[in-house]
Amino acid sequence: MKQKLKDNGITLIALVVTIVVLLILAGITITMVLGEDGIIAQAKLAAQKTKDAEEQQEKDLQNLAEQIESLVDGGTTTPTPATIKEAIAGGVKFAESENKEITDGSKRMWVPKGYTVIGPDQKNNVSYNNKDNPKIDEGIVISDEIDAEGKSTGNEFVWVPVPEPNEMYGEDSNEQNVDENGNRYYLGKLYDFGTSSQPKPTPEAKNWTDATNRKIQWSSQTSNREPDVISGSDSNKLDTVKENLNKVLDTSKENPTAEDFKTQLQEEYKAMIESVKKYGGFYIGRYETSGLEEENPAVKAGVVPKVSTDWYTMYKNSKEIGKNKEDVTSSMIWGSQWDRVMNWFLQSGDENAKKYVTNSEGMGRYIENNSKNLTHITGQDLTEDGQEEVLNRVKNIYDMAGNMMEWTIEAVNTNYRVLRGGNSGDSGSNNPASFRGIGDPNKPGGALSFRSTLYVK
């Protein structure tokens, strides 16, 4: 009997040990199968890597096919764009002899021949969140003149990306409005952004409606529109006066007409849009334009942009900035370009940039910022006591809100051109960056300037 009990006891101990060993083995097996580095995780990782490799192979084959097709057609392979960091390191030599495409890894832009990409540094007041790899959406700055110490002494511009050019323009639905080759002219798409108290969640079309096949038409022939002329009145003739036309027409005529000027505006607008379509963006002046009464306007920091001349002279002199640069064209800003900048701010994910569009209070040289109704020098930082943040600089562009109202080429009614952005005597909540005012282009104004733009030819 005792022997039997002993045998039974040994059997129970062996059973317990066996169960413990099995549990340990089960735990090890579960870990190997389901753990972070387990069989299932490794299998999923291998499957994802295989998928990624297949997608990359497909892209590589597509790129190779395009290069082969280009070579067959007599072309050459497209070089890989330099990084923005490489462009900054290259300095004045980088785009010394040709236009250069650069990339931040996801987006691309073009540096015109003779211009230099400015890096993030204090001497040029340029700021990028990622100093080692600046992003195009941060506002990449270029200059047409750099001194021996690397400081910009020239005109400065910021690249505005336009991933969807058809948001800026549409073909004229009027089949009669065509150029000498029978191609339809373009009309600018203008937008209503709302007010500080009632901002538009999505900017709405301002005086244009879609027709068909990307063609648009103006809702009113006398509301906000571009490109177009303004006839004026019997007492204040505008684009019909010979004196004014002789200022703005590139080709002098004995008896110029408003129709001549309209054709020129249409051609200029179309050339700008074609550049945007080709290169994916345009450049906007980093500062308000100064030197407008003479034929040497500038987009530089440290200048008081005092102006006492009319819109026609400003429009004419705006072309001087890029006149000696063979690969760019300079111009007074179009309304649709200003609106593209506003849409860029809204789409960027930057909350300060979004606010700036419809409520620029505290973000510009306005009456509430102790501007005392005075025009301040260009590129002068507006900061709060003890704070480093520059309030009047968004994406490295200064004073699109406040300081001076800025002329555009946009027309409204039959007597006015459009002004944007508010001045030092205004309120930032009532006259924010997207604000539209109107002005008589015949009359000089002490607080009126304009924003220059460049496009790559």
Beta strands, then each sheet from edge to edge (+ up, - down):
strand 1: 82-83
strand 2: 100-103
strand 3: 108-111
strand 4: 116-117
strand 5: 141-143
strand 6: 156-161
strand 7: 169-172
strand 8: 186-188
strand 9: 191-194
strand 10: 199-205
strand 11: 208-210
strand 12: 215-218
strand 13: 281-285
strand 14: 328-332
strand 15: 393-394
strand 16: 397-398
strand 17: 405-412
strand 18: 416-420
strand 19: 436-439
strand 20: 448-450
strand 21: 452-456
sheet 1: 1+ 2+ 3-
sheet 2: 4+ 5- 6+ 13- 21+ 14-
sheet 3: 8+ 7- 12- 11+
sheet 4: 9+ 10-
sheet 5: 15+ 16-
sheet 6: 19+ 18- 17+ 20+
end
